[in-house]
Amino acid sequence: MVRLEHVHKYFNKDTQREVHALDDVSLVIEDGEFTVITGTSGCGKTTLLNAIGALDSVDSGRITIDETEITKLDERERAALRLQDIGFVFQAYNLIPVLNVAENIGFIMKLQGYHHEAIEKRIREVAMILEMDHRLSAMPNELSGGQQQRVAVARAVAAKPKLLLADEPTANLDSKNSQRLMQMMKSLNEIEKTTILFASHDDYVMEMSRREIILSDGHVEKM
Amino acid sequence: MFSLALKNILFYKGRTLTTFLLSLCSTVLFVVYVAFMDGSHESMLKNSLSIYTGAIQVMHAGHYENPSYDTLLEDLPSVMQTLKEIEGIRASTPRLESFALLSSEEDSAGAMVTGIVPESEVLVSRLKEALVKGRYLDSEDSNRLYMGEELAKRLGVDLDDEVALVGSATDYSFAAERFQIIGLFKTGLFEFDASSAFVNKAYFDGLMLSEKMASSIVITVDDPEKAETVAEKISKELPEGTEVLTWKKLMASMVQAMEVDSLFGYISMGLFFIVVFFVIMIFGFINISGRIRELGLLRALGLRSSEILKLLLLEAAILAFASVLAGTVIGGYLAHFYELNPIIIKGMAETYKAYGIISDEVPTRFDLFTIAWNAMVVLLLNFLAIFYPVYYIRQFTPTEAMHHV
């Protein structure tokens, strides 16, 4: 379970260009949810996702994932948390260019210290769900945008994280590929019971999600 | 991590090749440059020592600073016998030096007339090889003179001509004799050739009343660099009142000249290395700047800053080790090759004879220790050059890095 309590985040604090990116955000995301955070551009969706994913710190408030209060963690502990418990899918530039599809999918598991055979098995498993099992030896620059995003999703879920955060995963995809990716992620949510949290203003993503959180100027307008 | 570093190296081929070649060329250049510098110094030193000075000289204490008949070595046979038993000495020979006036029919000149033992002198000096006219001395020679070509010119004499010697015997009595010139030599050292003449010591001792005496005993050793060690052994074996001097003192001006030359050589190399350092660093910086988003992604996925640092250092290390190793092998091979087959620059000996260069050959010096430290310097340079780019990348948070343009 992810819990946010009175979270505030500022950019350029105490300057003339100060932006109150997250304004007293409090919310709870239960295990297994398939939730989208939506809102206009600049409303704070990515900032919120980065804060939950321990990529950025907040200025005040508490964020907890299960029993871990991530707002109290130092940089080293945050890196460990990202590695062990959180999967990420970003808008673009998701894959490690020097690794092929299979290596990208197994990358986090390898860092986590999984045995080679377990990694291989899991790569095949998720690659099949995401229909990338025929391109395992391809390099990222040989893949289409949609395929790259599917590999990114596969990598994010391969290590069975507690939480998968996807920041505008369909932004660079055409509608056909967007729908395909969303259907696959929904399948993953159902099969693997992975908690998935999106930041998106894609109508199709909002349609597919079971819950919608609307942000406006940094605060929660609707939960 | 190692495999990721290796994949990065193989993936970014252009960057890899440029860094590799830059580092390789620097290593080859440095190894060969130092080998040539050391080789020319060693050659100059060996030549100079072999012309006349020898690696070590044994004298009576105080004779070097203030040469006089009062500070001659005595009981020469006993000292020579002692020297024969010391390990590390290749050959030794006594000399009796006397400053005298030489006069021909045309002119007179002051000269250092030295009594030598012809057979053993050839083992420590190149006097015999310097012969240009006539013949070298032998042990049967009496009043025969082996004279520097420039001195002969000053006196206006030639082979078979006679000159009169007027000097002082070791008991400060008057010593005079007529000598016939049987040979002329040219070492290339102008001052030496213009002021030196040699005579058979056995005969000279009779004239100078210097039997069993010598101004100095000249010694050659297998390795001039180890002369100090041999000199210490000699000091221990010879009686008090004897002074043992190595080439470092005997040729202090040449040692200083070589040190200055080395210093300028290293300053030149230092400037070269500053340029190489900045080229590697700027190149590394440009490359890492181009990978900020990739490195940001790695951090977002859970790699710690220290692991990113480790990854980048590993990449630098693999490239540096490979290029420096290849450079060392190539540089070492060239150093060894040119040690065996020196480059020949025609006319060099003539131009630089005043500096003790008696050959047109420019040899290198192949020394594994020197090559090893040369390689370590370039390796260190490679590592130092990566630190600023790594420091730069560490300033970004994962999200800043991923959004970097």
Interface residues (C-beta under 8 A of the other chain):
Chain A: N50 G53 L55 D56 E75 R76 A79 A80 R82 L83 Q84 F88 F90 Y93 N94 I96 P97 V98 L99 F107 I108 L111
Chain B: L4 K7 N8 L10 F11 R293 E294 L297 L298 R299 A300 L301 G302 L303 R304 S305 T397 P398 T399 M402
